[in-house]
């Protein structure tokens, strides 16, 4: 078990460090809302009723609606400033007989465990309560809510029952209570005899949850019969990686009505064109950069050509051929 609260029991001048644990747990079979066709979970979003936008959990606050429709918004800081003196303390107020407490007031049940070196005063309070045959009325604050509580002993452990406040108990306002309804003495004796014949010691282990057992058997039968739905794993849309080349290939395939391989070849040709153009562009620009070398010898000897001029003259047809190359490739693709 994991403790949900940590504090101390204040018993006169004695302070007993304790940890609080939930004493009960639900065994109900829980169901999820799913899509009937594929078994996918149905999820809900927190949406603002005014602007229709989804609200992050960090932006949600507590609000109290006034009778005139206005809303008072409270933050965590507002709750922290409230004077809860019993925030980390179980204050013992008085001791009473357990029969004086109506079970209708009980709400939730918790176990108390001594914290660290508090075992000795813990045992002292436990034995004193058990010998006196009484329970301690206390106050405790759990999850920003102060509750009345009864502290008693069960199987050598201190047990805390949170209780509702008196104004939280509804009064039964039924019409038959004001009517004068009488029963015959023979009927009353027969009912009392029936009660006497069914009287016995209470053993909770003798009783079972028939509905839960039937539901468990139904689920096991469906599982063994193969009546289960394989729910596919759904990746988070925010973490998916998009393959750009694959998306382009599929787009080309859809536009041309061809296969994915044709689209891949088209994409490959486009990449090759870009490579060829990139490799050919410097070759076309090279003669332009070396043009000054051609003009320099012309000033020295206009009649006689130097060795520097011959490569420049030889490069002119190459540049022209390079410039004519892309139209030839485009002609072949068009064919």
PLY file of the C-alpha trace (Angstrom):
ply
format ascii 1.0
element vertex 335
property float x
property float y
property float z
element edge 334
property int vertex1
property int vertex2
end_header
0.00 0.00 0.00
1.04 3.59 -0.58
0.37 6.28 2.01
-1.81 9.18 0.88
-1.32 11.47 3.87
1.33 12.06 6.49
0.93 13.95 9.74
0.42 13.48 13.46
-2.32 12.56 15.93
-2.56 15.23 18.59
-3.57 13.52 21.86
-3.32 16.02 24.69
0.34 16.95 24.92
1.34 13.83 23.00
1.98 14.01 19.25
2.03 10.70 17.37
3.46 10.69 13.85
1.32 8.57 11.51
0.84 7.66 7.86
-2.61 7.35 6.32
-3.60 4.52 3.97
-6.87 3.73 2.17
-8.45 0.79 3.95
-10.76 -0.20 1.10
-10.53 -0.71 -2.66
-13.09 -1.15 -5.42
-13.35 -4.56 -7.06
-15.95 -3.57 -9.63
-15.32 -4.55 -13.26
-14.69 -1.30 -15.06
-15.59 -0.73 -18.68
-14.33 1.79 -21.24
-16.39 3.55 -23.85
-15.18 2.20 -27.21
-16.14 2.45 -30.87
-18.37 -0.55 -31.62
-16.86 -1.13 -35.08
-13.14 -1.26 -34.26
-12.86 -1.15 -30.46
-11.04 2.20 -30.39
-11.26 4.17 -27.15
-13.66 7.12 -27.11
-11.92 10.14 -25.64
-13.24 13.48 -24.52
-11.69 16.91 -24.78
-11.90 19.77 -22.30
-13.54 22.49 -24.35
-14.49 25.98 -23.20
-18.22 26.63 -23.56
-17.62 30.25 -24.62
-14.95 30.21 -27.33
-15.15 26.50 -28.18
-11.36 26.10 -27.84
-9.73 23.11 -26.14
-8.37 24.07 -22.70
-5.08 22.76 -21.32
-5.22 21.19 -17.89
-2.82 23.82 -16.53
-5.31 26.55 -17.50
-8.21 25.02 -15.58
-9.20 26.64 -12.28
-12.01 26.09 -9.79
-15.04 28.32 -10.11
-18.03 28.96 -7.86
-21.22 30.12 -9.54
-23.19 32.80 -7.72
-27.01 32.89 -7.72
-26.97 35.72 -10.29
-24.89 33.64 -12.73
-21.52 35.29 -12.09
-18.52 33.06 -11.37
-15.89 33.47 -8.66
-12.60 31.91 -9.84
-10.25 30.47 -7.21
-6.63 29.45 -7.74
-4.35 27.08 -5.85
-2.84 30.07 -4.06
-6.28 31.00 -2.73
-6.71 27.55 -1.22
-3.23 27.63 0.30
-4.12 30.81 2.19
-7.17 29.26 3.88
-6.70 28.69 7.64
-6.82 24.88 7.84
-5.28 24.25 11.25
-5.77 20.50 10.83
-3.88 20.33 7.53
-1.21 17.95 8.91
-2.76 17.13 12.25
-5.46 14.77 13.49
-6.77 16.63 16.49
-8.56 14.54 19.12
-11.59 16.50 20.36
-13.38 14.04 22.67
-14.09 10.37 23.39
-17.52 8.78 22.97
-19.15 5.35 22.85
-19.23 3.88 19.36
-22.97 3.16 19.67
-23.61 6.91 19.79
-22.44 7.37 16.20
-25.01 6.66 13.51
-23.37 4.67 10.66
-25.03 7.00 8.16
-22.36 9.56 9.05
-19.45 7.34 8.04
-17.89 8.18 4.66
-14.44 6.65 4.02
-12.13 4.40 6.03
-8.35 4.68 6.45
-5.60 2.80 8.28
-3.08 4.63 10.47
0.52 3.39 10.69
3.08 4.74 13.16
5.69 6.88 11.43
9.27 6.15 12.45
9.89 6.29 16.23
6.19 6.94 17.00
5.39 3.24 17.54
5.39 3.44 21.34
2.93 6.37 21.73
0.88 4.78 18.92
0.52 1.54 20.90
-0.26 3.57 24.03
-3.22 5.31 22.37
-4.39 2.06 20.78
-4.43 0.12 24.05
-6.10 2.98 25.94
-8.90 3.20 23.40
-9.39 -0.57 23.37
-9.51 -0.86 27.15
-11.95 2.06 27.44
-14.20 0.68 24.71
-14.57 4.11 23.16
-13.73 5.94 19.96
-12.03 9.30 19.55
-13.80 12.11 17.69
-11.23 14.01 15.62
-10.86 16.52 12.79
-8.65 16.05 9.74
-8.03 17.93 6.47
-7.53 15.78 3.35
-7.32 17.21 -0.17
-8.27 20.74 0.89
-11.35 19.54 2.73
-11.82 19.39 6.49
-13.80 16.45 7.82
-15.04 15.13 11.10
-13.62 11.67 11.85
-13.90 8.80 14.30
-10.76 7.00 15.47
-11.14 3.41 16.71
-9.19 0.16 17.02
-9.56 -2.80 14.63
-7.28 -5.85 14.64
-4.57 -4.00 16.52
-4.52 -1.04 14.12
-5.95 2.45 14.51
-8.72 2.98 11.96
-9.99 6.40 10.95
-13.52 6.87 9.59
-14.15 10.24 7.99
-17.68 11.45 8.71
-20.08 13.89 7.15
-21.07 17.06 8.91
-24.58 17.08 10.43
-25.92 19.54 7.83
-24.85 17.10 5.07
-27.26 14.40 6.28
-30.61 14.66 4.52
-33.83 14.31 6.47
-36.32 11.77 5.06
-39.36 13.79 4.01
-41.79 11.03 3.06
-45.54 11.34 3.12
-46.30 8.03 4.81
-44.53 9.20 7.99
-47.43 11.54 8.69
-50.02 8.82 8.15
-51.46 6.63 10.92
-50.64 3.15 9.64
-51.19 0.20 11.97
-50.35 -3.52 11.69
-52.10 -6.45 13.31
-50.45 -8.14 16.32
-50.47 -11.52 14.52
-48.52 -10.07 11.59
-46.02 -8.49 13.93
-45.44 -11.76 15.80
-44.98 -13.63 12.51
-42.39 -11.09 11.33
-40.55 -11.31 14.64
-40.51 -15.11 14.40
-39.06 -14.90 10.90
-36.36 -12.57 12.12
-35.52 -14.95 14.96
-35.20 -17.90 12.57
-32.77 -15.96 10.35
-30.64 -14.56 13.17
-26.96 -15.57 13.19
-23.39 -14.31 13.56
-22.28 -11.98 10.83
-19.53 -13.41 8.63
-18.89 -11.22 5.57
-16.97 -14.07 3.91
-20.23 -15.99 3.45
-21.55 -13.42 1.01
-20.43 -13.05 -2.60
-20.91 -10.56 -5.42
-23.01 -12.67 -7.81
-23.11 -10.01 -10.51
-19.32 -9.63 -10.60
-18.83 -13.39 -10.76
-21.33 -13.69 -13.63
-19.68 -10.82 -15.51
-16.23 -12.38 -15.03
-17.50 -15.70 -16.38
-19.04 -13.92 -19.38
-15.77 -12.13 -20.20
-13.77 -15.35 -19.90
-16.22 -17.19 -22.17
-15.96 -14.48 -24.84
-12.18 -14.51 -24.60
-11.92 -18.28 -24.95
-14.38 -18.19 -27.85
-12.27 -15.71 -29.76
-14.81 -12.89 -29.47
-12.17 -10.24 -28.93
-11.24 -7.18 -30.95
-7.64 -6.56 -31.92
-7.16 -2.84 -31.50
-4.37 -1.52 -33.77
-1.70 0.65 -32.24
-2.28 4.27 -33.10
0.80 6.49 -33.23
0.73 9.96 -31.82
0.10 12.43 -34.62
2.47 14.92 -33.07
5.42 12.52 -33.14
5.01 11.05 -36.65
7.75 11.63 -39.21
6.72 12.41 -42.78
8.80 10.91 -45.62
8.87 13.78 -48.12
10.12 11.70 -51.07
7.46 9.05 -50.47
4.75 11.69 -50.28
5.96 13.27 -53.54
6.10 9.89 -55.27
2.55 9.06 -54.25
1.37 12.50 -55.34
2.92 12.04 -58.81
1.43 8.56 -59.07
-2.02 9.85 -58.24
-1.74 12.78 -60.67
-0.52 10.69 -63.64
-2.44 7.53 -62.88
0.78 5.49 -63.09
2.57 3.18 -60.70
4.77 4.10 -57.79
7.84 2.90 -59.75
7.07 5.30 -62.59
6.72 8.08 -60.10
10.06 7.06 -58.59
11.72 7.12 -62.02
10.28 10.55 -62.68
11.55 11.80 -59.37
14.94 10.21 -60.15
15.10 11.95 -63.54
14.32 15.22 -61.86
17.16 14.65 -59.44
19.50 13.70 -62.31
18.55 16.88 -64.21
19.40 18.95 -61.20
22.77 17.16 -60.92
23.58 17.60 -64.61
22.66 21.27 -64.56
24.75 21.79 -61.48
27.79 20.10 -63.08
27.34 21.85 -66.42
26.88 25.35 -65.08
30.52 25.82 -64.00
31.77 24.58 -67.40
29.75 27.24 -69.22
30.98 29.96 -66.92
34.66 28.96 -67.08
35.47 30.67 -70.45
33.91 33.89 -69.26
36.26 34.00 -66.29
39.32 33.39 -68.54
38.34 36.04 -71.13
40.74 38.64 -69.67
43.65 36.26 -70.42
42.62 36.40 -74.09
42.60 40.20 -74.26
45.93 40.67 -72.51
48.12 39.10 -75.25
46.15 41.02 -77.95
47.62 44.29 -76.67
51.20 43.00 -76.89
51.15 41.29 -80.35
47.97 41.68 -82.43
49.37 39.56 -85.31
51.03 36.68 -83.50
48.87 34.53 -81.22
50.32 33.40 -77.95
49.93 30.05 -76.28
47.48 31.56 -73.80
45.11 32.47 -76.64
44.91 29.00 -78.17
43.16 27.31 -75.20
40.74 30.22 -75.04
39.93 29.83 -78.72
39.52 26.10 -78.29
37.14 26.57 -75.40
34.63 28.63 -77.42
33.14 25.65 -79.25
33.07 23.73 -75.96
31.05 26.49 -74.33
28.70 26.55 -77.30
28.30 22.81 -77.16
27.63 22.96 -73.47
25.02 25.63 -73.95
23.32 23.51 -76.62
23.27 20.36 -74.46
20.25 21.06 -72.20
17.83 21.61 -75.15
18.93 18.25 -76.57
18.08 16.50 -73.30
14.73 18.24 -73.09
13.98 17.06 -76.63
14.69 13.46 -75.69
12.44 13.66 -72.61
9.63 15.14 -74.66
9.94 12.25 -77.11
0 1
1 2
2 3
3 4
4 5
5 6
6 7
7 8
8 9
9 10
10 11
11 12
12 13
13 14
14 15
15 16
16 17
17 18
18 19
19 20
20 21
21 22
22 23
23 24
24 25
25 26
26 27
27 28
28 29
29 30
30 31
31 32
32 33
33 34
34 35
35 36
36 37
37 38
38 39
39 40
40 41
41 42
42 43
43 44
44 45
45 46
46 47
47 48
48 49
49 50
50 51
51 52
52 53
53 54
54 55
55 56
56 57
57 58
58 59
59 60
60 61
61 62
62 63
63 64
64 65
65 66
66 67
67 68
68 69
69 70
70 71
71 72
72 73
73 74
74 75
75 76
76 77
77 78
78 79
79 80
80 81
81 82
82 83
83 84
84 85
85 86
86 87
87 88
88 89
89 90
90 91
91 92
92 93
93 94
94 95
95 96
96 97
97 98
98 99
99 100
100 101
101 102
102 103
103 104
104 105
105 106
106 107
107 108
108 109
109 110
110 111
111 112
112 113
113 114
114 115
115 116
116 117
117 118
118 119
119 120
120 121
121 122
122 123
123 124
124 125
125 126
126 127
127 128
128 129
129 130
130 131
131 132
132 133
133 134
134 135
135 136
136 137
137 138
138 139
139 140
140 141
141 142
142 143
143 144
144 145
145 146
146 147
147 148
148 149
149 150
150 151
151 152
152 153
153 154
154 155
155 156
156 157
157 158
158 159
159 160
160 161
161 162
162 163
163 164
164 165
165 166
166 167
167 168
168 169
169 170
170 171
171 172
172 173
173 174
174 175
175 176
176 177
177 178
178 179
179 180
180 181
181 182
182 183
183 184
184 185
185 186
186 187
187 188
188 189
189 190
190 191
191 192
192 193
193 194
194 195
195 196
196 197
197 198
198 199
199 200
200 201
201 202
202 203
203 204
204 205
205 206
206 207
207 208
208 209
209 210
210 211
211 212
212 213
213 214
214 215
215 216
216 217
217 218
218 219
219 220
220 221
221 222
222 223
223 224
224 225
225 226
226 227
227 228
228 229
229 230
230 231
231 232
232 233
233 234
234 235
235 236
236 237
237 238
238 239
239 240
240 241
241 242
242 243
243 244
244 245
245 246
246 247
247 248
248 249
249 250
250 251
251 252
252 253
253 254
254 255
255 256
256 257
257 258
258 259
259 260
260 261
261 262
262 263
263 264
264 265
265 266
266 267
267 268
268 269
269 270
270 271
271 272
272 273
273 274
274 275
275 276
276 277
277 278
278 279
279 280
280 281
281 282
282 283
283 284
284 285
285 286
286 287
287 288
288 289
289 290
290 291
291 292
292 293
293 294
294 295
295 296
296 297
297 298
298 299
299 300
300 301
301 302
302 303
303 304
304 305
305 306
306 307
307 308
308 309
309 310
310 311
311 312
312 313
313 314
314 315
315 316
316 317
317 318
318 319
319 320
320 321
321 322
322 323
323 324
324 325
325 326
326 327
327 328
328 329
329 330
330 331
331 332
332 333
333 334
